[in-house]
């Protein structure tokens, strides 16, 4: 039987930081340490449970087809939910993930220490996380408003763990944003991406949820801001409203937030929020991870959303976008409908912009990329067919040789 053992380590305190970690040991002889580190002042927030580490390693175990053996405490309600989580992902991607068994030395629910239910939200400094923080603090939807008290910004996800100074600069911008809402910003560092070598598009939801679960002695709800709207939703995305909820237990609920709002609608609701306009950080492809490069697809798409709303370039971008940059965009997957949405919104609310050169350039870029995507898909189908023919031919030659 293939298995992965998770061995909790003692908490480590160094230089005003506290580190919680586990040793992950596979029966295939691989062994590594997975750690999370945060300021010492949050020591009393840290859970005693191994729940965060089970969530962090679930995709690794499913990918290897190895049972998880946890030498510590795990919430039985989380194990129930993870069984359903596995059912979903093993159905969606059976070639990559298979169902495994999770066994814990101790199955026990975490104890609720506070009567009042506080929420904490993941925060990157981008549009989606800013909107989630803003909407719950301002009560945009009163019925679904959560008692948001803090935001969690993780070093080691979009900013590599070795770039400490870069993260510190990005953290200052994020603190400016969330403190204007009266929220506390908690920095968390982890080597997750260095040791969990699974496609980030698949595992980022579990990565975020594991970080939020760490702090469930203080908080009872962990919010993951949505990337897609319900109309654009595809379930084969690491964070989605179907399986994010399954990363919850009876004490700590994971919430997928904001999918009913488009990116343009989110930005529109925050146009009077100066801290947002000055410190928004959407870029992860640029050379400098603590600022917006202004030239990648995400930067350009964000700038065009502001344009579609009739707004000038926000101060978080140093340079505006040129038509040639729009024409040169390479758009695939969800990025095509995301750009189409900008055109649709202009047609609905700001018809006069349709004559602008940048809108014409965007139309051409969308059409060009749709044609390229179609050609690539056709080529992919033909390539698969040719490989199948080659395989049959090799089988035939091999059998004849025998």
N, C-alpha and C positions, 0 to 999 in steps of 0.2 A: 504493500500500500504506500503510495506517495503521500507525503505529509509535509506540512510546514509548522514548526513549533514557534510560538511566540512567548518569549521569556521577559517579563517585566524587570527593569533595573531600578536600583535605588535612585531617588531624586538627587540631582546634583546642583549645588549652589556655588556659583563663581561670579565675581565681579558684578554683583547686584542683579544677576540673572538666575533663573531656576530652569533646569532642564529635566524633562520627563522623556523616557526612552524605553525601547524594547530591543531585544536581540531577536532577529528573525532568522531562523535556521531551517534550511530545507533538507529533505532526505537525499537530495541530489548533490549534497555537500556545499551548497552556497550558504554564506552566512554574512549578515550585515546588521548594522545598528540603525534603527529609524528613530530620529529624535525631534522634539519640539522644544523651543526655548523662548521664554518670555520674561519680562521684568519681574523681579522678586516680589514686588508689591501685589502681584496677582496670585501668589502662592495659595491663598485660601480659596481661590476660585477653581483650582485644579481638581478634577475628578480622581477618585481612587480606582475607578473602573478601567478595564482594558478596552472598553467600547470604542474609543477613538482609533485604537490600533487595529481592531478587527475591521472597522470600516475602511481604514487606510490600505489594508492588505487583501481585501476581498477579491479585487480584480486580479491581483497577482496569483492568488490561489486558484481562482477559476481558470486563468490562462494556463497554468501548469497542470491543472487537474489534480491538485493536491489538497487533501483535507487540512483544515486549520485546527491545530491543537493549542489552546490558549491556557497558559499556566498562571491563571489569575481569575479575577471576577469579570463576568459578562452579564448584561441584562438579558433575561430570557425573552422579553418582549422585542428586543432588538434582533435576537436570533430568529424569532418568528418572522419579523419583517424582512430580514436578509434572505430567508428562504424564498419569499415571494420576489425579492429583488433578483435573486439568481434565476428564478424561473423566467423573468422578463428578458434579462440580458442573454441567457443561454438560448432563448428562442430567437432573439434579434440577430445575434452573431454566433451561431453554433460552431463555426470553424475556429473561433478564437476563445470562447468561454464555455465551460461545462459546469454543471452543478456539482458542488462538493459538500462535505459535511463539516460543520463547525462544532468542536467540543471544547468545553471550558472546565477547568478544575472546580470552579464555583459559579453556579448560575444564581444571580441575585440582583434584584432591581436596586438602582441607586436610591438613596434616601433623600426625600425632599426636605431641604433645610430652611427654605423661606416660603412664607405663605403667599406673598405677592409675586406674581409671575412677571419677570423681566425678560426682555428679548435682546438679542445681540445679532447684528447683521454683518455678513461678510462685506468688506469694503476694499475696492481697488483704486478708487479715485476716478473711475469712468462714469459714463452717463447712467448706466443701469444701477450701479451701487449708489450714486448720488441721488437718483430718483427714489430708490427704496428708502433711504434715510430721510429725504425731504418729505415724501408722501406720508410716512408714519409719524413724523414730528409735526407736520402741518395738518394732518387729519384729512387728506384728500378723499379717502374712503373710510368714513367713521365706523361702519359695521366691521370692516376687516382691519382696523387700526390696532397695532400691537404696541405694548408698552416698551418701546425701544429705548434702551439706556446706553448702549455702547455699539461700537463698530470694531471689527477685527480686520487688520491689514497684515497680510502674510508676506514675509520675505522668503523667497525661494520658489515662488510661483512664476510670476511674469518678470521679476527682477532676479537674476541668478544670485545664489546664496553668497558667492564670493564678492559681489559688488555691494559691500556694506555702505560706503559713502553715498552711492547712488540711491540706495533704499532710504537712507536718512534724509536726503533731499526730497525724495518723493513723499516721505512720511510727513514732512513739514507742510507740504501742500495739502495733504489729506487732513491733517490736524486742523488747518485753517478752515477747511470746508465743514467738517463735522462739529467742531467746537462752536461754529456759528449757529448750530442747531441745538446746542446744549448737550451734545453727546460726548462720551469718553472714547478715545481711540486707543485700542490695545494693539501693540505690535507683536507679532509672533514670527519666529524664524523656524525653518524646518529644512531637512535634507530630503524631503519626500521625493522630489523630482530626480534626485541623484540616484536613489536606490530602488524606486518603484518604476521599473523600465517598461511601462505599458503606455500605449498611445494616449497623450494628454487629452485629446478630444474625448476619449472614453472615461478617463479617471478623474478629471478635474472636479466633478461633482462630489465624488467620495473624498477627494483631497480637502475640499472646502468644508464638507460636513465633519470630517475627522477633527479639523481645527476648532470648529464651533463646539463639538462635543467635549473637548478638553475642559471647557469652562462651565460645565453644567452644575457645579455647586452653587453658582451665582445666578445663572440664567436658565430659563425653562423653555425658551424658543430660540432656534437658530434660523436666521433668514438668509436664503440664497437668492440674490437678485436675478431675474430672468434675463436671458440673452435674446430670446425670440418671442414674438407674439404668438398667440394661439393660431392665428391664420398662417404663420410661417413655420410652425412647429414641426420638427421631425424628431421622432423618439430616439434615434440613434445618436443622440448628443448626450455627453456625460452628465449634464444637468438638465433635467426636464421635470415637468409637474407630475409625471407618472411615477418615476422611481426615486425622486428626491425625498418624497414623503416616506418611502420605505427605509430611509436611513434614520428614522426616528425610533425612540423607545417610549415607554409609558411616562417617563419623567420629562424627557427632552424631545421636543417636536421640531423637525426640520420643515421649513415652509419655503416653497418656491413662489417668488413674489414678483408681480408686475407684468405678467404675460398678456394682460388685456390691453396694455398700452404699447403703441409703436414707439420707436426711437424718437421720431419727430414729435409725438405727443408728449413724451417725457421731457424733451428739451424745452418745448413750448411752456410747460408748467413751471420751469425754473428760470425763465428769462429775466426775472427781476431779482434773482439771487446773485449778488455780485461776487461772493466768495466762490460760487460755482463757476461763473464765467472766467474768473481770473486763474483758478487753480485746477480746472478740469484736466485730467490726464488719461487719454484714450489709447495712446500709442504703446505697442509692445515690440514692433519690428524695427524701430529706429535705432541708431547707434547709441543714443543717450536715452536710457530707459526711464529717466526721471522727468522727461519732457516730451512734448509732441513734436515729431519730426516734420509734420505738415505735408509729407509726400507719399506716405503709405496709403493703402486702400482705406483703412479705418479712419485715419486722419482726414482724408479727402471726403469720405462719406459723412463724417460728422460736420465738417465745414459746409458741405452742401445742404445738410439739414437746416443749419442756421440760415443759409441763403434762401431756402424754400420758405422760411418763416418771415422773410423780408428783413433779416437782421444783418448788421455789419459783422465783420470778423471779430470773434470774441478775443480778449486779450491773452487767453491761454495759447493761442497760435501766433507765432512770430511772423509768418508770411501767408498770404492768401494763395489760393489754388489757381493755376492757369488752365486754360482750355486744353492745351496740349497734354497736360498731366491727366486730365479726365479722359481724353481720347486714348491715352496709353495704358489705362487701367486694365489689369487682368482680373476678371471676375469669374468665379466659379461657385457652384453650390448656392448657399443662401444669400451670397453677396449680390447676385443678379436680382432676385425679388426685392432685396433691401434697397437697391438703387431704383428699381421700378416704382417702389412706394413713394420715393421723393417726387418722381414725375406725376404720379397719381394725385398726390397731395397738392401739387402746384395747380393741376387741372381743376381741383375742387375749390381751393381757397385763394389762389393767387394767380389767376389766369394771365395777367399781364406779363408774368415772368417767362411765358412760353416763347416769347420772341428773343429772349436773351441768348447770347452766343453760348454760354456755359450749359444752358438747358439743351440746346441743339447738340452740343458736344456730348452731353450725357446720353441723349437718345442714341446717337451713333455708337457710342461706346457699349451701351447695353446690347444693341443689335449685333455688333461685331462679336461680342463675347458669347452671345447666344449661338451664333453660327459656329464659332470655334468650339464651344462645348458640344454641339451636335456632331461636328466632324470628329472630335476626339472620342465621343461615345461610339460612333460608327467604326472608327479605327480599332477601338478596344474590342468590339464584338468580332471584327474580322481577325484580329490577332488571336483571340481566344479560339476561334474556329480553326485557324491555321495550326495552333499548338496542339489542338485535339487531333487533327489529321496527322501531325508529325508523331504524336504519341502512338497512335494506332499503327503507323508505319514502322516505328521502332519495335513495337510488340510483335508485329508480323515478321520482321527481319530476325529478331531474337528467336522466335519459335521455329523458323526455318533452319536456323543455325543448329538447333538442337536435333 
